Amino acid sequence: MRRKGLASMAVQTVASTTGTVDLGPASGLSCRECGEVFALGPIFACELCFGPLEVKYAYDLPSATATFPTGSALRKQIENGPASIWRYAPLLPVPADVATKPNLNPGWTKLVQADNLARELGVERGRLFVKDDSGNPTHSFKDRVVAQALEAARAFGFTTLSCSSTGNLAGAVGAAAARAGFRSCVFIPHDLEQGKIVMAAVYGGELVGIEGTYDDVNRFCSELIGDPAGEGWGFVNVNLRPYYGEGSKTLAYEICEQLGWQLPDQIVIPIASGSQLTKIDKGLQELIKLGLVEDKPYKIFGAQAEGCSPVSAAFKAGHDVVRPQKPDTIAKSLAIGNPADGPYVLDICRRTGGAVEDVTDEQIVDAIKLLARTEGIFTETAGGTTLGVAKKLIEAGAIDPSLTTVVVNTGDGLKTLDAVAPTTGMTAVISPNLDSFREAGLA
Amino acid sequence: MRRKGLASMAVQTVASTTGTVDLGPASGLSCRECGEVFALGPIFACELCFGPLEVKYAYDLPSATATFPTGSALRKQIENGPASIWRYAPLLPVPADVATKPNLNPGWTKLVQADNLARELGVERGRLFVKDDSGNPTHSFKDRVVAQALEAARAFGFTTLSCSSTGNLAGAVGAAAARAGFRSCVFIPHDLEQGKIVMAAVYGGELVGIEGTYDDVNRFCSELIGDPAGEGWGFVNVNLRPYYGEGSKTLAYEICEQLGWQLPDQIVIPIASGSQLTKIDKGLQELIKLGLVEDKPYKIFGAQAEGCSPVSAAFKAGHDVVRPQKPDTIAKSLAIGNPADGPYVLDICRRTGGAVEDVTDEQIVDAIKLLARTEGIFTETAGGTTLGVAKKLIEAGAIDPSLTTVVVNTGDGLKTLDAVAPTTGMTAVISPNLDSFREAGLA
């Protein structure tokens, strides 16, 4: 990856309709493919090579570390910050006073030491942790990324927050927009389950059903961005995607801080587009570079459902590119058949000595129940996928049970009740008397 | 209320099967009616007058304040504590090392400054707050009370955690028991909605359907406590009720600490049994007595659904006692027709200058949507009831819009989707093209 002209980026700014762009330490965007740099703005693809853009920071510059706080000074600043992702504002594309602006203040969710689960999986006591993002305001990690996109939308003078979605993202955008005083307009396939429609619609924004598949919804959104009708619209996962993605770094920051400013040895992360996994790796690298944690090897493992396992298939076949699949799995929030960040995920998992693995729908349901009955955490199908893969990799010896392992739980079981309903019910039905109780063998 | 023999209680202990009972500052139980005192144990009714028992503390004693930390010293101790209810361990019936035991670590939920909502309700900016307990591990305030009951169960050597429930409590008990390594056995009416059964059953404990009404379930549980079959069973809301109830005090503690160690002027609380409201008042009184907040008047308001409004009816009629009602409301978690703490609630609301009010099911749904579209918080029907009543009281002039008001949101909208589903949906369905978008008037 080349670096050119980044020094001049540090002082470069873009005028938006509301004035100068202040996104804190963010100094510009750069292409992940060709390294070309761009000023901060609502753009997401390189003008030269169409590669994805990502945010560059003042602290990326070799010379900047002289003035940017590092190590224990930065640690102290973070520890004194708010109990939300904004404690890491110095490392994010947000203004320094971000916590004072109306937003949902996501993050700083629990890192649960999962000793019961460890016992069942044969992991050493005190070595297994679940990062439980169901504790976020709308109960998924999407609140983290949407909060970043919202700040970019503010900076660029947008007044409408939008996205295409089939679930968690719709609610996260609707809620964040409501709180921040933005209009929201979310696009979904018209035939979504009623429960998901309610969860997205209740925040009072526009919720537009598109007659077509999720791919049709996406295509329509791209069209809208290029049209005057889409002016002033921030699509969190399209034209604000470079900022949006940075929200996932906060998972890495929190995990390390909650481990006492240490890197985990092994971390298991679900793969949808693959963005979250790549950004967690980016976050870990930043912590090392800034002297917040001691450098040491860590392994990153990616988790997919068998019914949508293009990255896992490529990993096992030794391929560098990902062949698209047609998804068919209960893990709908991971059902992206052509994941944009697939090649980067493969690179990270191979480079760190990790792996990508997949599990069946049945194993996903089993893992949901395993986590609930051992730790009292009810996760959605994506979390079941991640834990199911962790279990499989521990059994296969790919994950070392004597080292620290973190399993990332990205969402809440209340949103995917249908997945466990057929096999989860009452253990007995009795008459209201002690004889009936004894006959049922419950005494 | 008389006080007798409390000094001797401070050194009194009860041997359980696991040894001496250590419940921290808890020194005994006393009858709320006749003042008789008892040693700590799994009892809930006075042997003399059958009045309800409540926990007494070392810091209740006039002489104890000399050794018990107060004021700024206690504030500092709390502020350095964990980000959960256990920061208040010195004020709760739990051992000092409670945070090291496996539990769900509930509490320390967000106090949201609700300026958008304030604007809509005509409240002065910066004066309206929502205490959002949907952020708890199983997304309701029940995690607070169950966590207390669990510590009492540990202290008394119980191995099974149990309760009767129609919703939130079942999940809270199932999850807490799983995490703590307890067996759980929860009793529900057999004809509960499937979604609620799944939410309770997923944690893997026994979930027993009782052929009968919720009253039949309750009667059966009382029978089981008196039978050898119920030996070693802690029913969180029956034989552990005095401890269980103390969990609600933490709402009062957190609200005041989050307001900068200040009492709110006005606080609106839902009424089911009425326990939560009385314990919040108790918590506020303790903060005053221990010098954690400055003493000043505050008003407590109780909220009920019109379809189950026995306390509101008694308040309006000027009665001291509550006439039972047959519940018929969408606010099922508040549908207790004969609330045990009704008379105490009436006393507190009258004494503080507050009120008890009720709203219709339609107003409950409107309030759920109002909170979602203004602050991005999706509450359940109980929260809709509380906000609906707050709105009604502001409009009636009973709540002063220039003073600080806290509205307590006890649960999560994902658990009562049915309440809003009929009136919450897509705003438009369009074909995936710009012409269709424009025709729908969305541009």
Boltz contact constraints between the chains, C-beta under 6 A:
constraints:
  - contact:
      token1: [A, 104]
      token2: [B, 376]
      max_distance: 6.0
  - contact:
      token1: [A, 175]
      token2: [B, 376]
      max_distance: 6.0
  - contact:
      token1: [A, 178]
      token2: [B, 373]
      max_distance: 6.0
  - contact:
      token1: [A, 178]
      token2: [B, 376]
      max_distance: 6.0
  - contact:
      token1: [A, 179]
      token2: [B, 375]
      max_distance: 6.0
  - contact:
      token1: [A, 179]
      token2: [B, 376]
      max_distance: 6.0
  - contact:
      token1: [A, 190]
      token2: [B, 429]
      max_distance: 6.0
  - contact:
      token1: [A, 195]
      token2: [B, 417]
      max_distance: 6.0
  - contact:
      token1: [A, 197]
      token2: [B, 425]
      max_distance: 6.0
  - contact:
      token1: [A, 198]
      token2: [B, 417]
      max_distance: 6.0
  - contact:
      token1: [A, 198]
      token2: [B, 421]
      max_distance: 6.0
  - contact:
      token1: [A, 198]
      token2: [B, 424]
      max_distance: 6.0
  - contact:
      token1: [A, 201]
      token2: [B, 424]
      max_distance: 6.0
  - contact:
      token1: [A, 201]
      token2: [B, 425]
      max_distance: 6.0
  - contact:
      token1: [A, 202]
      token2: [B, 372]
      max_distance: 6.0
  - contact:
      token1: [A, 202]
      token2: [B, 378]
      max_distance: 6.0
  - contact:
      token1: [A, 202]
      token2: [B, 420]
      max_distance: 6.0
  - contact:
      token1: [A, 202]
      token2: [B, 424]
      max_distance: 6.0
  - contact:
      token1: [A, 203]
      token2: [B, 372]
      max_distance: 6.0
  - contact:
      token1: [A, 203]
      token2: [B, 373]
      max_distance: 6.0
  - contact:
      token1: [A, 204]
      token2: [B, 373]
      max_distance: 6.0
  - contact:
      token1: [A, 206]
      token2: [B, 427]
      max_distance: 6.0
  - contact:
      token1: [A, 207]
      token2: [B, 426]
      max_distance: 6.0
  - contact:
      token1: [A, 207]
      token2: [B, 427]
      max_distance: 6.0
  - contact:
      token1: [A, 208]
      token2: [B, 428]
      max_distance: 6.0
  - contact:
      token1: [A, 209]
      token2: [B, 426]
      max_distance: 6.0
  - contact:
      token1: [A, 209]
      token2: [B, 429]
      max_distance: 6.0
  - contact:
      token1: [A, 210]
      token2: [B, 432]
      max_distance: 6.0
  - contact:
      token1: [A, 211]
      token2: [B, 431]
      max_distance: 6.0
  - contact:
      token1: [A, 212]
      token2: [B, 432]
      max_distance: 6.0
  - contact:
      token1: [A, 216]
      token2: [B, 432]
      max_distance: 6.0
  - contact:
      token1: [A, 220]
      token2: [B, 432]
      max_distance: 6.0
  - contact:
      token1: [A, 227]
      token2: [B, 434]
      max_distance: 6.0
  - contact:
      token1: [A, 229]
      token2: [B, 443]
      max_distance: 6.0
  - contact:
      token1: [A, 372]
      token2: [B, 202]
      max_distance: 6.0
  - contact:
      token1: [A, 372]
      token2: [B, 203]
      max_distance: 6.0
  - contact:
      token1: [A, 373]
      token2: [B, 178]
      max_distance: 6.0
  - contact:
      token1: [A, 373]
      token2: [B, 203]
      max_distance: 6.0
  - contact:
      token1: [A, 373]
      token2: [B, 204]
      max_distance: 6.0
  - contact:
      token1: [A, 375]
      token2: [B, 179]
      max_distance: 6.0
  - contact:
      token1: [A, 376]
      token2: [B, 104]
      max_distance: 6.0
  - contact:
      token1: [A, 376]
      token2: [B, 175]
      max_distance: 6.0
  - contact:
      token1: [A, 376]
      token2: [B, 178]
      max_distance: 6.0
  - contact:
      token1: [A, 376]
      token2: [B, 179]
      max_distance: 6.0
  - contact:
      token1: [A, 378]
      token2: [B, 202]
      max_distance: 6.0
  - contact:
      token1: [A, 414]
      token2: [B, 414]
      max_distance: 6.0
  - contact:
      token1: [A, 417]
      token2: [B, 195]
      max_distance: 6.0
  - contact:
      token1: [A, 417]
      token2: [B, 198]
      max_distance: 6.0
  - contact:
      token1: [A, 420]
      token2: [B, 202]
      max_distance: 6.0
  - contact:
      token1: [A, 421]
      token2: [B, 198]
      max_distance: 6.0
  - contact:
      token1: [A, 424]
      token2: [B, 198]
      max_distance: 6.0
  - contact:
      token1: [A, 424]
      token2: [B, 201]
      max_distance: 6.0
  - contact:
      token1: [A, 424]
      token2: [B, 202]
      max_distance: 6.0
  - contact:
      token1: [A, 425]
      token2: [B, 197]
      max_distance: 6.0
  - contact:
      token1: [A, 425]
      token2: [B, 201]
      max_distance: 6.0
  - contact:
      token1: [A, 426]
      token2: [B, 207]
      max_distance: 6.0
  - contact:
      token1: [A, 426]
      token2: [B, 209]
      max_distance: 6.0
  - contact:
      token1: [A, 427]
      token2: [B, 206]
      max_distance: 6.0
  - contact:
      token1: [A, 427]
      token2: [B, 207]
      max_distance: 6.0
  - contact:
      token1: [A, 428]
      token2: [B, 208]
      max_distance: 6.0
  - contact:
      token1: [A, 429]
      token2: [B, 190]
      max_distance: 6.0
  - contact:
      token1: [A, 429]
      token2: [B, 209]
      max_distance: 6.0
  - contact:
      token1: [A, 431]
      token2: [B, 211]
      max_distance: 6.0
  - contact:
      token1: [A, 432]
      token2: [B, 210]
      max_distance: 6.0
  - contact:
      token1: [A, 432]
      token2: [B, 212]
      max_distance: 6.0
  - contact:
      token1: [A, 432]
      token2: [B, 216]
      max_distance: 6.0
  - contact:
      token1: [A, 432]
      token2: [B, 220]
      max_distance: 6.0
  - contact:
      token1: [A, 434]
      token2: [B, 227]
      max_distance: 6.0
  - contact:
      token1: [A, 443]
      token2: [B, 229]
      max_distance: 6.0
